[in-house]
Amino acid sequence: MKTYLIDDDNLGNYLTETLLRIEGFSTCISTFESAEEALDTLLSKRAAEAPRVIFLDLNMPVMNGWQFLDALQPHESWLRGRCHIYVLTSSLALADLEKARRYDLVAGLIHKPIDSEEIQAIRSKLEDEDRANDAD
């Protein structure tokens, strides 16, 4: 499964990527320290090459997570069902949770640091979705 990790924090990226690999979540992880670079890469791909999961930090310079999500809105039709975005945040603000719910591509909000239980829950959710799609 292809996964994007978008966060300007080097240590956070290292820890999250290491945990994703230990948990066997993904064999193909692309890490971006810039939301702009991630957006350019994502939009240059065909639908079949889109990452299954994006872990997106909110607080980044130049383009933050909210701006990244806004930039994806015109592309929702080809991303929906293929790409699940999990917002990573160190904020405990209820407003962030409410705002994240307004974006159809956002599958959830995770408080940093992500842990094994959250990774397993996401994997389980994706596997359930795959089974449902296979049954159709």
Contacts in CASP RR format, 6 or more apart in sequence:
PFRMAT RR
TARGET T0000
AUTHOR 0000-0000-0000
METHOD contacts of the structure
MODEL  1
MKTYLIDDDNLGNYLTETLLRIEGFSTCISTFESAEEALDTLLSKRAAEA
PRVIFLDLNMPVMNGWQFLDALQPHESWLRGRCHIYVLTSSLALADLEKA
RRYDLVAGLIHKPIDSEEIQAIRSKLEDEDRANDAD
1 25 0 8 1.000
1 26 0 8 1.000
1 27 0 8 1.000
1 28 0 8 1.000
1 52 0 8 1.000
1 53 0 8 1.000
1 126 0 8 1.000
2 26 0 8 1.000
2 28 0 8 1.000
2 30 0 8 1.000
2 49 0 8 1.000
2 50 0 8 1.000
2 51 0 8 1.000
2 52 0 8 1.000
3 20 0 8 1.000
3 25 0 8 1.000
3 26 0 8 1.000
3 28 0 8 1.000
3 29 0 8 1.000
3 30 0 8 1.000
3 51 0 8 1.000
3 52 0 8 1.000
3 53 0 8 1.000
3 54 0 8 1.000
3 55 0 8 1.000
4 29 0 8 1.000
4 30 0 8 1.000
4 31 0 8 1.000
4 32 0 8 1.000
4 38 0 8 1.000
4 41 0 8 1.000
4 42 0 8 1.000
4 51 0 8 1.000
4 53 0 8 1.000
4 54 0 8 1.000
4 55 0 8 1.000
5 13 0 8 1.000
5 16 0 8 1.000
5 17 0 8 1.000
5 20 0 8 1.000
5 29 0 8 1.000
5 30 0 8 1.000
5 31 0 8 1.000
5 32 0 8 1.000
5 54 0 8 1.000
5 55 0 8 1.000
6 31 0 8 1.000
6 32 0 8 1.000
6 35 0 8 1.000
6 38 0 8 1.000
6 54 0 8 1.000
6 55 0 8 1.000
6 56 0 8 1.000
6 57 0 8 1.000
6 60 0 8 1.000
6 65 0 8 1.000
6 68 0 8 1.000
7 13 0 8 1.000
7 16 0 8 1.000
7 31 0 8 1.000
7 32 0 8 1.000
7 33 0 8 1.000
7 55 0 8 1.000
7 56 0 8 1.000
7 57 0 8 1.000
7 60 0 8 1.000
7 88 0 8 1.000
8 33 0 8 1.000
8 34 0 8 1.000
8 57 0 8 1.000
8 60 0 8 1.000
8 61 0 8 1.000
9 57 0 8 1.000
10 33 0 8 1.000
12 112 0 8 1.000
12 113 0 8 1.000
13 31 0 8 1.000
13 33 0 8 1.000
15 113 0 8 1.000
16 55 0 8 1.000
16 88 0 8 1.000
16 113 0 8 1.000
16 114 0 8 1.000
17 29 0 8 1.000
17 31 0 8 1.000
19 114 0 8 1.000
19 115 0 8 1.000
19 116 0 8 1.000
19 119 0 8 1.000
20 26 0 8 1.000
20 29 0 8 1.000
20 119 0 8 1.000
21 29 0 8 1.000
23 116 0 8 1.000
23 119 0 8 1.000
23 120 0 8 1.000
23 123 0 8 1.000
25 119 0 8 1.000
25 122 0 8 1.000
25 123 0 8 1.000
26 52 0 8 1.000
26 53 0 8 1.000
30 38 0 8 1.000
30 41 0 8 1.000
30 51 0 8 1.000
32 38 0 8 1.000
32 41 0 8 1.000
34 60 0 8 1.000
34 62 0 8 1.000
34 63 0 8 1.000
35 56 0 8 1.000
35 60 0 8 1.000
35 62 0 8 1.000
35 63 0 8 1.000
35 64 0 8 1.000
35 65 0 8 1.000
35 67 0 8 1.000
35 68 0 8 1.000
36 62 0 8 1.000
36 63 0 8 1.000
38 54 0 8 1.000
38 68 0 8 1.000
39 63 0 8 1.000
39 68 0 8 1.000
39 71 0 8 1.000
39 72 0 8 1.000
42 50 0 8 1.000
42 51 0 8 1.000
42 54 0 8 1.000
42 72 0 8 1.000
43 75 0 8 1.000
47 78 0 8 1.000
47 79 0 8 1.000
47 82 0 8 1.000
50 78 0 8 1.000
50 79 0 8 1.000
50 82 0 8 1.000
50 83 0 8 1.000
51 83 0 8 1.000
52 82 0 8 1.000
52 83 0 8 1.000
52 84 0 8 1.000
52 126 0 8 1.000
53 83 0 8 1.000
53 84 0 8 1.000
53 85 0 8 1.000
53 86 0 8 1.000
53 122 0 8 1.000
53 126 0 8 1.000
54 83 0 8 1.000
54 84 0 8 1.000
54 85 0 8 1.000
54 86 0 8 1.000
55 86 0 8 1.000
55 88 0 8 1.000
55 110 0 8 1.000
55 114 0 8 1.000
56 65 0 8 1.000
56 68 0 8 1.000
56 69 0 8 1.000
56 85 0 8 1.000
56 86 0 8 1.000
56 87 0 8 1.000
56 88 0 8 1.000
57 65 0 8 1.000
57 87 0 8 1.000
57 88 0 8 1.000
57 89 0 8 1.000
58 64 0 8 1.000
58 65 0 8 1.000
58 66 0 8 1.000
58 87 0 8 1.000
58 88 0 8 1.000
58 89 0 8 1.000
58 91 0 8 1.000
58 96 0 8 1.000
59 65 0 8 1.000
59 89 0 8 1.000
59 90 0 8 1.000
59 91 0 8 1.000
63 71 0 8 1.000
65 87 0 8 1.000
66 99 0 8 1.000
69 85 0 8 1.000
69 103 0 8 1.000
69 105 0 8 1.000
69 106 0 8 1.000
72 79 0 8 1.000
72 105 0 8 1.000
73 103 0 8 1.000
76 104 0 8 1.000
76 105 0 8 1.000
79 105 0 8 1.000
80 104 0 8 1.000
80 105 0 8 1.000
81 129 0 8 1.000
83 105 0 8 1.000
84 105 0 8 1.000
84 107 0 8 1.000
84 122 0 8 1.000
84 126 0 8 1.000
85 103 0 8 1.000
85 105 0 8 1.000
85 106 0 8 1.000
85 107 0 8 1.000
85 108 0 8 1.000
86 106 0 8 1.000
86 107 0 8 1.000
86 108 0 8 1.000
86 109 0 8 1.000
86 110 0 8 1.000
86 122 0 8 1.000
87 96 0 8 1.000
87 100 0 8 1.000
87 106 0 8 1.000
87 108 0 8 1.000
87 109 0 8 1.000
87 110 0 8 1.000
88 110 0 8 1.000
88 112 0 8 1.000
88 114 0 8 1.000
89 96 0 8 1.000
89 109 0 8 1.000
89 110 0 8 1.000
89 111 0 8 1.000
89 112 0 8 1.000
90 111 0 8 1.000
90 112 0 8 1.000
92 111 0 8 1.000
96 109 0 8 1.000
97 109 0 8 1.000
100 106 0 8 1.000
100 108 0 8 1.000
100 109 0 8 1.000
107 122 0 8 1.000
107 125 0 8 1.000
110 118 0 8 1.000
END
